[in-house]
Amino acid sequence: MLNKIHFPGLRRLAALLLGATFVLDFLAIKAVAQGSVPAGTTVSSAGFYHPGVLVNRAQLDFVKQKIAAGAEPWKSAFEAAKASDSGSLNYIPHPWKTCECGPFSRPDIGCKDEQHDSEAAYTQALLWYFTGNQTYADNAIHIMNAWADTLVGGHKFANGPVQAAWCAEQWPRAAEIMRYTSTNWPEEQVAKFEDMLATQYLPYLVNGDCENGNKELSMSEALINIGVFNDDRKTFELGLKLWRGRTPAYIYLSTDGPTPVKAPGCDEMPIWGNKGLTTPYVDGLLQESVRDSQHANLALSAMVNAAETARQQGVDLYSEQAKRIMAALEFQAQYLPPNKGMPPPNLSFHTHPTWEIAYNEYHNRLGYDLPKMAAVLPTIRPTGVNHQMAWETLTHAGVGDIGLPPVKTP
């Protein structure tokens, strides 16, 4: 029985898999036969659309045209990416054999270098596509190859699993762009990078995490992204399952009842307060809102990024939790300039380089009115990088549903 398993990781995995089997979704292949594959898209034998981690090729072309025309906010976002350390034409990666990551970065052996290099690989890949400058392509490939050639000891200590998640959210974004838009990444190097994702990241993600939800939501995005790039349907489906379990447990709605939903497979409720401080449960409150604005939005951005990549693959996670995600957007935005809401007890709110992707989905694609977030976004553009929150204005401002495949019907 499940409650007799004494290994926390195995127990968590067993709970996630209980009652579910991973079945190949052949609807994507059916879409090919029906001629509904977006222009510039490759469909693999596993039914994945490529490039299709967070962005697709038609979307990148749209942004490229906007940059060439000097249109805003894309032009300013592009210039910010070019001017960043991650976008340097002289970027040098710093790979490690093992990443040893403790709480509060004690120790930090390779951890910040790994984060910075994964961010840089994605930045360089975007700049390659938007400029055609081969140096950016060479840099992106060199960064990924350097880590694939070096990392053999995985991720250690308490923050090792979430460190693996943060970087595995970014690596496949860069890898997708380079694999499917450049001819300069040899297949044997691609295969080695795939193996790195499968052996140095995946083992630290598959069991999820019952602590604060930002960790498990980053894991869900990382699993989805690895699944797409590696054409690994089982890993992709596990990412979807983690997302579906944790998302309703992370954002409160009054329809949940007097207390929030508990994530499946977890014995205890994560902490919704901070050092004994709490705040009333209201629609849109995030599990870590009282802890701090940073962790709450690391979670929300990972949640949205995962849903975006799933949507790029024809899976509509967004609609499953639309009320929660939109409530979280508007709940936070009402307390940010130029809005003038008075924060509830024990809460503080700050801006972060995110919210563009969610706003594009619910407002630009679906037409929902999000007036408070609509007022905030122009004040934070162009957004930059913080962990997996990366260049959202550049890639998603105003792109609508360009290049998306049809939603698969179960």
Legacy VTK file of the C-alpha trace (Angstrom):
# vtk DataFile Version 3.0
C-alpha trace
ASCII
DATASET POLYDATA
POINTS 410 float
0.000 0.000 0.000
1.105 3.552 -0.693
1.204 4.589 2.958
3.639 1.769 3.701
6.324 3.176 1.427
8.984 4.731 3.625
11.100 6.450 0.978
9.702 9.983 0.471
10.766 10.228 -3.164
9.298 6.840 -4.077
6.142 7.567 -2.171
5.707 10.860 -4.007
6.288 9.239 -7.374
3.918 6.423 -6.560
1.197 8.904 -5.667
1.719 10.770 -8.914
1.511 7.625 -11.002
-1.299 5.927 -9.074
-4.297 5.329 -11.278
-2.642 6.816 -14.355
-0.740 5.337 -17.236
1.312 7.211 -19.733
-0.361 6.802 -23.099
1.049 8.195 -26.316
-1.118 10.957 -27.662
-1.454 10.195 -31.341
-3.669 13.206 -31.987
-0.655 15.300 -32.932
0.204 12.811 -35.642
-3.414 12.880 -36.751
-3.138 16.662 -37.044
-0.271 16.189 -39.506
-2.462 14.025 -41.699
-5.165 16.660 -41.597
-2.749 19.333 -42.778
-3.036 21.484 -39.638
0.669 21.757 -38.814
1.724 25.432 -38.476
4.140 26.789 -41.064
7.808 26.319 -40.178
7.017 23.504 -37.755
8.536 20.027 -37.703
6.527 17.199 -36.156
8.452 14.307 -34.633
7.475 10.657 -34.648
6.473 11.111 -30.994
3.989 13.773 -32.040
5.824 16.854 -30.735
5.869 20.169 -32.581
9.351 21.673 -33.048
10.527 24.241 -32.229
7.975 24.194 -29.466
9.432 24.949 -26.056
7.837 28.255 -24.980
8.106 29.675 -28.529
7.443 28.497 -32.071
9.023 29.497 -35.364
6.165 31.629 -36.681
6.153 33.511 -33.379
9.895 34.135 -33.646
9.411 35.369 -37.221
6.700 37.770 -36.058
9.006 39.233 -33.408
11.896 39.418 -35.878
9.744 41.481 -38.229
8.697 43.803 -35.421
12.342 44.352 -34.430
13.323 45.085 -38.033
10.517 47.644 -38.236
11.668 49.319 -35.005
8.303 48.601 -33.402
7.820 48.751 -29.647
7.991 47.104 -27.194
9.963 44.494 -29.159
12.747 46.840 -30.286
13.567 47.951 -26.729
13.330 44.359 -25.461
15.715 43.228 -28.183
18.207 45.964 -27.341
18.031 44.996 -23.669
18.831 41.375 -24.505
21.745 42.431 -26.716
23.146 44.696 -24.009
22.873 42.088 -21.248
25.779 40.037 -19.941
23.969 36.948 -21.224
23.854 38.446 -24.711
27.538 39.311 -24.975
29.196 38.292 -28.245
32.204 37.326 -26.114
30.301 35.160 -23.649
32.387 32.441 -21.967
30.633 29.544 -20.195
31.794 28.121 -16.861
30.723 24.463 -16.675
31.172 22.285 -13.596
31.395 18.528 -13.129
28.965 18.675 -10.196
26.667 21.427 -8.935
26.499 21.572 -5.132
23.699 23.895 -4.076
22.710 24.483 -0.473
20.045 26.721 1.105
20.802 30.430 0.786
23.584 29.497 -1.685
25.654 27.853 1.038
27.436 26.172 -0.607
27.311 27.550 -4.122
29.615 25.336 -6.127
28.692 25.819 -9.754
25.110 26.859 -9.069
25.149 30.524 -10.107
27.405 29.663 -13.056
24.937 27.024 -14.199
21.997 29.397 -13.917
23.814 32.157 -15.755
24.989 29.832 -18.525
21.531 28.348 -19.101
20.082 31.873 -19.244
22.837 32.891 -21.646
22.255 29.905 -23.925
18.597 30.925 -24.309
19.502 34.599 -24.771
22.136 33.798 -27.398
19.727 31.479 -29.219
17.099 34.213 -29.420
19.647 36.763 -30.621
20.855 34.302 -33.261
17.359 33.960 -34.649
16.577 37.667 -34.597
19.898 38.829 -36.094
21.234 35.943 -38.153
24.641 36.658 -36.589
26.472 33.325 -36.580
28.480 34.309 -33.501
25.333 34.122 -31.377
24.564 30.662 -32.769
28.110 29.499 -32.096
27.932 30.873 -28.551
24.647 29.144 -27.758
25.936 25.829 -29.077
29.290 26.227 -27.298
27.596 26.899 -23.943
25.377 23.820 -24.249
28.214 21.598 -25.456
30.470 22.784 -22.630
27.983 21.621 -20.008
27.113 18.411 -21.843
30.829 17.571 -21.977
31.466 18.407 -18.319
28.483 17.798 -16.015
28.661 14.225 -14.728
27.974 14.495 -10.987
24.456 15.893 -11.062
22.981 18.251 -8.463
23.705 17.882 -4.767
22.457 19.141 -1.388
19.126 20.614 -0.338
18.677 22.997 -3.249
20.041 20.565 -5.818
16.630 19.489 -7.143
15.240 23.016 -7.556
18.565 24.109 -9.062
18.185 21.305 -11.603
14.650 22.533 -12.295
15.617 26.179 -12.780
18.275 25.299 -15.330
16.248 22.593 -17.066
13.526 25.187 -17.602
16.012 27.204 -19.688
18.290 24.681 -21.422
15.598 23.096 -23.640
14.387 26.525 -24.784
17.831 27.283 -26.185
18.297 23.764 -27.512
14.980 23.760 -29.385
15.801 26.990 -31.196
19.284 25.874 -32.179
18.333 22.350 -33.210
15.505 23.425 -35.464
16.740 26.749 -36.881
20.479 26.163 -37.326
22.490 23.557 -39.223
25.624 24.065 -37.111
24.861 21.740 -34.198
25.979 18.218 -35.147
23.644 15.378 -34.269
26.222 13.677 -32.059
26.449 16.845 -29.948
22.659 17.125 -29.826
22.502 13.521 -28.630
25.027 14.226 -25.891
22.984 17.220 -24.739
19.842 15.073 -24.680
21.689 12.552 -22.544
22.775 15.291 -20.140
19.151 16.350 -19.652
18.109 12.739 -19.090
20.884 11.783 -16.672
21.976 14.996 -14.914
18.580 16.711 -14.516
15.681 14.300 -14.890
16.459 12.134 -11.818
16.180 15.214 -9.569
12.781 16.206 -10.970
10.672 13.082 -11.322
9.663 12.778 -7.657
8.310 16.306 -7.354
8.523 18.177 -4.057
5.967 18.521 -1.288
7.508 21.648 0.221
6.829 25.131 -1.181
5.064 25.046 -4.514
7.566 27.152 -6.443
9.864 24.110 -6.468
7.372 21.636 -7.859
6.017 24.076 -10.418
9.528 24.664 -11.736
9.965 20.906 -11.836
6.763 20.552 -13.835
7.974 23.074 -16.402
11.399 21.445 -16.594
9.848 18.014 -17.168
7.562 19.337 -19.890
10.458 21.116 -21.597
12.786 18.112 -21.417
9.986 15.901 -22.679
9.522 18.056 -25.767
13.199 18.441 -26.639
14.038 14.775 -25.975
10.867 13.567 -27.729
10.090 11.780 -24.474
6.332 11.457 -24.108
6.521 9.811 -20.669
8.503 12.718 -19.201
6.190 15.254 -20.850
3.126 13.554 -19.391
4.690 13.437 -15.928
5.251 17.198 -16.156
1.579 17.679 -17.041
0.556 15.545 -14.064
2.741 17.479 -11.638
1.274 20.725 -12.974
-2.302 19.500 -12.683
-1.709 18.438 -9.094
0.160 21.488 -7.831
-1.521 24.398 -9.652
-4.919 24.155 -7.885
-3.003 23.752 -4.611
-0.994 26.920 -5.182
-3.593 29.593 -6.002
-6.582 29.909 -3.689
-10.163 30.412 -4.861
-13.098 30.822 -2.514
-14.742 27.861 -4.243
-12.038 25.684 -2.620
-13.757 26.141 0.720
-12.337 27.574 3.945
-8.835 26.217 3.309
-6.697 25.716 0.190
-6.472 22.501 -1.795
-3.676 20.119 -0.789
-1.335 18.801 -3.471
-1.830 15.090 -4.227
0.629 12.680 -2.667
1.691 15.124 0.054
1.032 14.328 3.704
1.068 17.924 4.909
-0.122 21.293 3.649
2.735 23.637 2.689
3.046 26.822 4.694
0.724 29.609 3.538
2.180 32.077 6.036
5.614 33.251 7.137
7.088 32.980 10.627
3.642 32.823 12.187
2.202 35.640 10.076
-0.837 34.983 7.903
-3.334 36.843 5.761
-6.989 36.118 4.895
-7.640 33.662 2.085
-8.960 35.595 -0.894
-9.277 34.790 -4.588
-5.864 34.884 -6.262
-3.737 34.538 -3.123
-0.662 32.426 -3.868
0.738 29.899 -1.422
3.968 31.894 -0.949
2.505 35.408 -1.112
3.070 35.958 2.604
6.588 34.549 2.361
7.599 37.085 -0.291
6.672 38.346 -3.729
9.742 36.776 -5.354
8.957 33.140 -4.591
5.264 33.591 -5.343
6.112 34.831 -8.813
8.798 32.253 -9.428
5.961 29.784 -8.936
3.417 31.679 -11.028
5.842 32.184 -13.906
6.841 28.502 -13.917
3.148 27.578 -13.876
2.449 29.820 -16.854
5.589 28.842 -18.762
4.672 25.185 -18.413
1.168 25.901 -19.659
2.599 27.869 -22.581
4.866 25.045 -23.719
2.003 22.587 -23.297
-0.137 24.877 -25.482
2.648 24.961 -28.063
2.153 21.180 -28.122
-1.622 21.323 -28.463
-2.395 20.669 -24.772
-4.523 23.374 -23.152
-3.533 23.493 -19.490
-4.393 27.183 -19.477
-8.138 26.563 -19.710
-8.067 24.014 -16.887
-7.026 26.638 -14.331
-7.949 29.884 -16.069
-9.910 31.275 -13.125
-7.036 30.717 -10.717
-4.305 32.139 -12.923
-6.307 35.222 -13.908
-7.267 35.753 -10.260
-3.585 35.640 -9.278
-2.683 38.172 -11.977
-5.335 40.677 -10.974
-4.892 40.066 -7.231
-1.244 41.101 -7.400
-1.634 43.839 -9.990
-4.156 45.796 -7.913
-1.369 46.561 -5.416
1.224 47.632 -7.992
1.607 51.071 -9.629
-0.237 52.695 -11.261
-3.006 50.862 -9.386
-3.507 52.090 -5.847
-4.825 49.167 -3.823
-3.917 48.898 -0.146
-2.213 45.511 0.455
-3.836 43.097 2.914
-2.094 42.346 6.222
1.411 40.874 6.046
1.696 41.125 2.267
4.042 43.182 0.119
4.101 43.304 -3.665
6.874 44.001 -6.157
7.304 43.882 -9.909
9.079 40.993 -11.594
10.112 40.245 -15.201
7.007 38.183 -15.882
3.208 38.298 -16.509
3.569 38.955 -20.273
3.008 35.327 -21.256
-0.087 34.935 -19.088
-1.500 38.255 -20.278
-0.957 37.257 -23.901
-2.883 34.052 -23.340
-5.871 35.352 -21.448
-6.229 38.806 -22.957
-4.686 38.720 -26.435
-5.705 35.195 -27.377
-8.928 34.756 -25.453
-10.154 38.312 -24.974
-10.523 38.375 -21.185
-10.432 41.806 -19.578
-7.532 42.099 -17.114
-7.536 45.846 -16.473
-5.218 45.944 -13.462
-2.498 43.884 -15.121
-3.001 45.836 -18.350
-2.097 48.972 -16.403
1.004 47.390 -14.828
2.653 45.828 -17.876
3.610 49.059 -19.702
5.433 50.201 -16.555
7.729 47.144 -16.423
8.546 46.726 -20.122
10.875 45.527 -21.408
11.160 42.681 -18.946
14.558 41.097 -18.304
15.712 37.889 -16.618
15.288 36.394 -13.140
15.659 32.620 -12.992
13.206 31.121 -15.509
11.495 34.473 -16.057
13.365 35.464 -19.207
12.746 38.048 -21.943
8.958 37.718 -21.846
8.311 41.086 -23.490
10.624 40.129 -26.341
9.037 36.753 -27.010
5.377 37.165 -26.028
4.209 40.780 -26.011
1.319 41.007 -28.431
2.021 37.745 -30.256
-1.478 36.343 -29.790
-1.915 32.824 -31.143
0.624 33.019 -33.958
1.977 29.602 -34.888
-0.021 27.601 -32.355
-1.211 24.120 -33.322
-4.837 23.141 -32.764
-5.803 21.993 -29.285
-5.958 18.225 -29.098
-9.306 16.773 -28.113
-9.023 13.891 -25.622
LINES 1 411
410 0 1 2 3 4 5 6 7 8 9 10 11 12 13 14 15 16 17 18 19 20 21 22 23 24 25 26 27 28 29 30 31 32 33 34 35 36 37 38 39 40 41 42 43 44 45 46 47 48 49 50 51 52 53 54 55 56 57 58 59 60 61 62 63 64 65 66 67 68 69 70 71 72 73 74 75 76 77 78 79 80 81 82 83 84 85 86 87 88 89 90 91 92 93 94 95 96 97 98 99 100 101 102 103 104 105 106 107 108 109 110 111 112 113 114 115 116 117 118 119 120 121 122 123 124 125 126 127 128 129 130 131 132 133 134 135 136 137 138 139 140 141 142 143 144 145 146 147 148 149 150 151 152 153 154 155 156 157 158 159 160 161 162 163 164 165 166 167 168 169 170 171 172 173 174 175 176 177 178 179 180 181 182 183 184 185 186 187 188 189 190 191 192 193 194 195 196 197 198 199 200 201 202 203 204 205 206 207 208 209 210 211 212 213 214 215 216 217 218 219 220 221 222 223 224 225 226 227 228 229 230 231 232 233 234 235 236 237 238 239 240 241 242 243 244 245 246 247 248 249 250 251 252 253 254 255 256 257 258 259 260 261 262 263 264 265 266 267 268 269 270 271 272 273 274 275 276 277 278 279 280 281 282 283 284 285 286 287 288 289 290 291 292 293 294 295 296 297 298 299 300 301 302 303 304 305 306 307 308 309 310 311 312 313 314 315 316 317 318 319 320 321 322 323 324 325 326 327 328 329 330 331 332 333 334 335 336 337 338 339 340 341 342 343 344 345 346 347 348 349 350 351 352 353 354 355 356 357 358 359 360 361 362 363 364 365 366 367 368 369 370 371 372 373 374 375 376 377 378 379 380 381 382 383 384 385 386 387 388 389 390 391 392 393 394 395 396 397 398 399 400 401 402 403 404 405 406 407 408 409
